[in-house]
Amino acid sequence: MHKDKVRVLFVCLGNICRSPMAEGIFRKTVTEAGLADVILIDSAGTHAYHVGEPPDERAQAATAARGIDIAGLRGRQATVADLAAFDYVLVMDQENRDNLRRLGGDPARVEMVLAYAPDCGREEVPDPYYGGAAGFEYVYSLLEQAACGLLADIRKRHLRIA
């Protein structure tokens, strides 16, 4: 792990819908801000349902429509080492948070991703897996708001830039 970088991990249940979308959206946000060399971004799931699999096709379509290619990402399961290695461990919902807390490590380091989108009116990012394209579009909009708030927080707390 690169200790010279701010490390961000997005976590959902299976690492094929919400967290890879968050990874792709935040990577684009960071790249557009010219900070790709100082922020390391990853994603994982709390369960091993989809280890090694690419993101859900609907997640890929929602991000690709905005110029973000997440097709090369592969599902992986979060580990207790992740809880120590990442500066930000951001979960999509309370179930994800509870699952990570069972792993061990410092549970105080696990935050809800929408804490960085306080104006969105939600605390959790809904799982779009069992729905249609509209659910993925909604998740995209929530994660895009969180990406902007998260980058602002990283700039203020870690990079000392506004």
N, C-alpha and C positions, 0 to 999 in steps of 0.2 A: 504494500500500500504506500502511496506517495504522501509522506508527512508534510511536504512543502505545499500541499494543496488543501483547499477546503473540500471536505468529502461529504457528499450527499447521497443517501440511499432512500429510494422510494419503495414501499412495501405494500402489497395487496395479498390476496389469498393464493392465487395460483401463478402469478407473474406472467399472465398472458393478455390482460386487458388494461386495468387501471395503472399499475405501476410501470409497464413499458411505455404507455402513453405519457405518463408523467415524466419519465426519463427523456423521451424524445422531445417533448414540449420544453422542458427545462434546458436541455442541451441546445435547442434552437435559441432560446432566450439568452442564455449565457454566451453563445457564439456571437449573436447579434450585438451584445454588449462588449465584445472584444475581450472576454474573460475566460475563454475556453482553456487557456494554459494554466489557470490558477484554481479551477474548480473541477473536481473529479465527480462524475455522476454515474450511478448504477441503480439497478432495481432488482428486487427479489420477491419471492412469495413465502408465505408462512407454511405452506404445504407443498409436498413434492408431486402434486397431481400432474404438472406439465413441465417437469425438468427436461431441458434440452429442446423443447418445442418453441417454434416461433410465436410471436404474438398472434392473437385471434385476428382473423381476416377483417373483421369489422373495425377493430382497433387500428389495424394498418390502413384501412380505407379512410377513417376519420382523420388520421394524422397526415396521410399522403395528400389529401385534398388541400392541405395547408403547407405542402412542401416539406413534410417531415417523413423521412424513411426510417421506420423501425423494424423492417423486415429481417434485418440481420441480427436482431437481439434474440437471445435464447433464454427460456425460463430457467431459473435456479431457485433453490431454497435458501432462505435466510439462515444464518448461523449465529451462534453466540459471539463468535469473533467479529461479526459485522457490527454488533452492538457496541463494541469497544473501538472498532476501527473508523467508524464514520462520525463526523461532527454533527450531522443531521440524519436522524432515522425517522422518516416521515411515513406514517401509515394512512390508509384510506378510511378505515373505520375502527370502531371499538373492538370488534372481533379480532382484527389484525393486531391491535395493540395488546389485547389479552393474550393472543398466541405468542407474541414476542416476549411478553413478560414471563411466560412459562419457560422460555429458553434459559433465562438467567441474565446475568449482566446487570447493568444499571437501568431499571425501567424508567427512571426520570428522563433519560435521554430520548425516549420514544415520544414523538409528538404527532398530533393529527395534522395532516397536510393542509387542511382548510383553515388551520389557525393562521395561515399566511394569506388568507382571502376572507378577512372578517366581514366584508360587505356582501358576501354571496348568500347569506341567510341560512347556511347549513353548517353542521359540524362534521358530517361524514360525506364521502364521495360514494354514491350508490353504485352497486355492482351491476354493470350493464349486460353481463354474460347471458342471462336468460331472456333478454329483450331484443329489440331491433336496432336499426341504425340510429334512431332518434336518441336512444339512451347513450350511445357512444358520443353523439354530438354534444349532449348535455354534459357528460363527463369531461369532454374536451374543454368546454367553456369554463367549468369549475377549475380544472387543472391549470388552465392558462392564467386565470386570476391568481391562483396560488403561486405559480411560477414567478409572476411579477413581484408579489409580496415577499417571496423567499429571496429573490435576488436582492431586493432592497435591504433585507435583513442581513444578508451576507456582506453586502457592501459596507453597511454601517458597523457591524460587529467584528468582521474579520479583515476587511480590506481597507477600512477607514476612508471610504469614499462615498459620496452622496449620490 
